[in-house]
């Protein structure tokens, strides 16, 4: 979305000399503008940088929470959102299918599409770098089996591990430096916090303070309460730009480094980044 649909496509249109009032897509999300400046929403402790005085266009969740796609769109810059509109924001998917049937559209009879990567495509996607097999271990370091390449596994995975045990085991961690896949019981998948980096903010305004928000750690997850604060790296830690510590009010399951974590305040996207580390 960020680099193709809302990036290269719009840039190409402009280079062709095509003028437009608004760019509309079928995403289930809203574009809104706050009634107060960005900085005022965080109180006196927030950064007083000039961008904090702005009231930029921001992404808000759709009316149909089951189809909301705001999570996918958090990296779209505010200046691009100024000319973006989402006509489906106030409708449910059921409403859209009903309207399509009333108008005799062929799409009304199609099954709902789902985005996923079939197993057959994995080798093609990773063909630029051969898979490197390694050990599958438990939390105590005991070798349980062999994996066929860490890119084939994800945090929380249970099926297709190729190991036998007295209890159900899940992928608890992936150590890319040592090429290890770590398995553990379900109870070990819950974490109290995470560190996020490669952060983006509406209008580029980083509040640079501690604040509360609702956060999502994956598309299918419900937003949960958390406290966010700027994180100072420890010796040996390296992050993509400034990092934030996200402390959950209740522990969360299967937090996966590499996935996006998105911050919401009153249903409006307040920022987001990439999960760098999960902390138990």
Secondary structure as GFF3:
##gff-version 3
##sequence-region A 1 280
A	DSSP	pi_helix	4	8	.	.	.	ID=ss1
A	DSSP	alpha_helix	9	15	.	.	.	ID=ss2
A	DSSP	beta_strand	23	24	.	.	.	ID=ss3
A	DSSP	beta_strand	29	33	.	.	.	ID=ss4
A	DSSP	three_ten_helix	39	42	.	.	.	ID=ss5
A	DSSP	three_ten_helix	50	53	.	.	.	ID=ss6
A	DSSP	beta_strand	57	61	.	.	.	ID=ss7
A	DSSP	three_ten_helix	65	67	.	.	.	ID=ss8
A	DSSP	three_ten_helix	70	73	.	.	.	ID=ss9
A	DSSP	alpha_helix	78	81	.	.	.	ID=ss10
A	DSSP	beta_strand	84	85	.	.	.	ID=ss11
A	DSSP	alpha_helix	93	102	.	.	.	ID=ss12
A	DSSP	three_ten_helix	106	109	.	.	.	ID=ss13
A	DSSP	alpha_helix	119	125	.	.	.	ID=ss14
A	DSSP	beta_strand	134	137	.	.	.	ID=ss15
A	DSSP	beta_strand	143	147	.	.	.	ID=ss16
A	DSSP	three_ten_helix	150	152	.	.	.	ID=ss17
A	DSSP	beta_strand	170	175	.	.	.	ID=ss18
A	DSSP	beta_strand	180	184	.	.	.	ID=ss19
A	DSSP	three_ten_helix	186	189	.	.	.	ID=ss20
A	DSSP	beta_strand	190	200	.	.	.	ID=ss21
A	DSSP	three_ten_helix	202	204	.	.	.	ID=ss22
A	DSSP	beta_strand	211	216	.	.	.	ID=ss23
A	DSSP	beta_strand	224	231	.	.	.	ID=ss24
A	DSSP	beta_strand	243	253	.	.	.	ID=ss25
A	DSSP	beta_strand	260	265	.	.	.	ID=ss26
A	DSSP	beta_strand	268	279	.	.	.	ID=ss27
###
